[in-house]
Amino acid sequence: MLAKKMQDALNEQVRIEAESSQVYLAMASWAEIQPGVDNITAFFYRHSDEERMHMLKLIHFINERGGFAVVPALPQPNLTFPSLHHAFKQLLEHEIFVSESINKLVDIALQEKDYATHNFLQWYVAEQIEEEALARTINDKLELIGDDKGGLYLLDRDILNVSVTGGGTME
């Protein structure tokens, strides 16, 4: 059985994951009307779907542990961005925020001596390491590209195949 403090904290994470999905969905919708970035658009849509799955995983866990998962109301995310650089910078900042939130959850699980939840959260810890590394790598690439349309073309061509290895390098 989940302690109330743990349930409330997990439900807050449900809200954060749902917001993340909406943020990336808004980025995808905006990118979709930008010329020549079809794969970057697909990347944002894929990220939105992944965040929704993260939310659902939390909802199932809360309910399976005897708690009650709450489907949250969500604020309107930013709908437009000055550039792809800004959108990806916001993506990195958001992933850092999510990582901090997951770390707080782990801390609460340890305080509550809720080792089942602590174990469950390790997947999110590992996921956030990958998400932050990917966001940093893409931001680094965009810095290198600057305003070079050829570089943006190559990034768009390759972005759906980007993965981050243990050393933080793109494959």
CORRABEL-V979805 format. One record per pair of residues at least 24 apart in sequence whose C-alpha atoms are under 10 Angstrom apart, sorted by sequence separation. I is the first residue (numbers start at 0). J is the second residue. D is the distance in whole Angstrom. If there is no record, write none. Layout:
I	J	D
I	J	D
This chain:
20	44	9
22	46	10
23	47	5
24	48	8
137	161	9
20	45	10
21	46	10
22	47	8
23	48	9
98	123	8
99	124	10
102	127	10
136	161	9
20	46	7
21	47	7
23	49	10
24	50	10
97	123	10
98	124	7
101	127	8
136	162	10
19	46	9
20	47	4
21	48	9
23	50	8
97	124	10
98	125	10
136	163	8
19	47	7
20	48	7
22	50	10
98	126	9
99	127	9
133	161	8
18	47	9
19	48	10
20	49	8
21	50	9
98	127	6
133	162	7
134	163	10
140	169	10
17	47	9
19	49	9
20	50	5
21	51	9
97	127	8
98	128	8
132	162	9
133	163	6
16	47	9
19	50	6
20	51	5
132	163	7
133	164	9
136	167	7
18	50	9
19	51	8
20	52	9
95	127	8
98	130	9
130	162	10
131	163	10
132	164	9
135	167	9
136	168	7
137	169	9
16	49	9
17	50	7
18	51	9
20	53	9
94	127	7
95	128	9
97	130	10
98	131	8
129	162	9
130	163	9
132	165	9
136	169	7
16	50	6
17	51	6
19	53	10
20	54	9
94	128	9
97	131	9
129	163	7
132	166	9
133	167	8
15	50	9
16	51	7
17	52	9
19	54	9
94	129	10
95	130	9
96	131	10
128	163	10
129	164	9
132	167	6
133	168	9
16	52	9
17	53	8
18	54	9
94	130	7
95	131	7
129	165	9
131	167	10
132	168	9
133	169	8
13	50	10
16	53	6
17	54	6
94	131	6
128	165	10
132	169	9
13	51	9
15	53	10
16	54	5
17	55	9
93	131	9
94	132	10
129	167	8
15	54	8
16	55	9
91	130	8
92	131	9
94	133	10
95	134	10
128	167	10
13	53	8
14	54	8
90	130	10
91	131	6
94	134	8
12	53	10
13	54	5
16	57	9
90	131	9
91	132	9
93	134	10
94	135	10
12	54	8
13	55	8
91	133	9
92	134	9
13	56	9
43	86	10
91	134	5
92	135	10
10	54	9
13	57	6
39	83	9
43	87	10
90	134	7
91	135	6
9	54	10
12	57	8
13	58	7
89	134	9
90	135	9
91	136	10
12	58	10
88	134	8
91	137	9
10	57	8
36	83	10
43	90	10
87	134	7
88	135	9
91	138	8
9	57	7
10	58	8
13	61	10
29	77	10
87	135	9
90	138	9
9	58	8
29	78	7
30	79	9
33	82	9
88	137	9
89	138	10
25	75	9
26	76	9
28	78	8
29	79	6
30	80	9
33	83	9
87	137	7
88	138	7
9	60	9
10	61	8
25	76	7
26	77	8
27	78	10
28	79	9
29	80	8
64	115	9
87	138	6
88	139	10
9	61	7
21	73	8
22	74	10
24	76	9
25	77	7
26	78	7
30	82	9
64	116	9
86	138	10
17	70	9
18	71	9
21	74	9
22	75	9
23	76	9
25	78	5
26	79	7
30	83	8
84	137	9
85	138	9
88	141	10
7	61	10
17	71	8
18	72	9
21	75	8
22	76	5
23	77	10
24	78	9
25	79	8
26	80	8
29	83	10
84	138	7
87	141	9
6	61	7
13	68	8
14	69	8
17	72	9
18	73	6
21	76	7
22	77	7
23	78	10
25	80	10
61	116	9
83	138	10
5	61	9
6	62	10
10	66	10
13	69	8
14	70	7
15	71	9
17	73	8
18	74	8
20	76	10
21	77	9
22	78	8
30	86	9
60	116	9
84	140	10
9	66	10
10	67	9
11	68	10
13	70	8
14	71	6
18	75	9
19	76	9
26	83	9
29	86	10
84	141	7
6	64	9
10	68	6
11	69	9
13	71	8
14	72	8
15	73	9
18	76	8
83	141	9
84	142	8
6	65	9
7	66	9
9	68	8
10	69	6
11	70	10
14	73	7
27	86	10
60	119	8
1	61	8
6	66	6
7	67	9
9	69	10
10	70	8
11	71	9
26	86	7
0	61	9
1	62	9
5	66	9
6	67	8
7	68	9
10	71	8
26	87	9
84	145	9
0	62	10
1	63	10
2	64	10
6	68	8
7	69	9
57	119	9
84	146	10
0	63	9
1	64	6
2	65	10
3	66	8
6	69	10
23	86	9
26	89	10
56	119	10
57	120	9
0	64	5
1	65	6
2	66	8
3	67	10
22	86	10
26	90	9
0	65	5
1	66	6
0	66	7
1	67	9
23	89	10
57	123	10
22	89	9
23	90	8
22	90	9
83	151	10
23	93	10
53	123	8
19	90	9
22	93	9
53	126	10
19	93	8
19	94	9
15	93	10
19	97	9
15	96	9
16	97	8
15	97	7
46	130	10
12	97	8
15	100	8
15	101	10
12	100	7
11	100	9
12	101	8
9	100	10
8	100	9
9	101	9
12	104	8
8	101	10
11	104	10
8	103	9
9	104	7
8	104	7
9	107	10
5	104	8
8	107	8
9	108	10
5	105	10
8	108	9
5	107	7
4	107	8
5	108	7
4	108	9
5	110	10
2	108	10
5	111	8
1	108	10
4	111	8
9	116	9
5	113	8
2	111	8
1	111	9
2	112	10
2	113	8
5	116	9
9	120	10
1	113	8
39	151	10
0	113	9
35	148	10
42	155	9
1	115	10
38	152	10
41	155	10
45	159	9
1	116	9
36	151	8
39	154	8
40	155	9
35	151	9
36	152	8
38	154	9
39	155	6
42	158	7
43	159	10
35	152	8
38	155	5
39	156	8
41	158	9
42	159	6
36	154	9
37	155	7
38	156	7
39	157	9
40	158	10
41	159	8
42	160	10
36	155	6
37	156	9
38	157	8
39	158	6
40	159	10
42	161	10
35	155	8
36	156	8
38	158	7
39	159	8
35	156	10
38	159	6
38	160	10
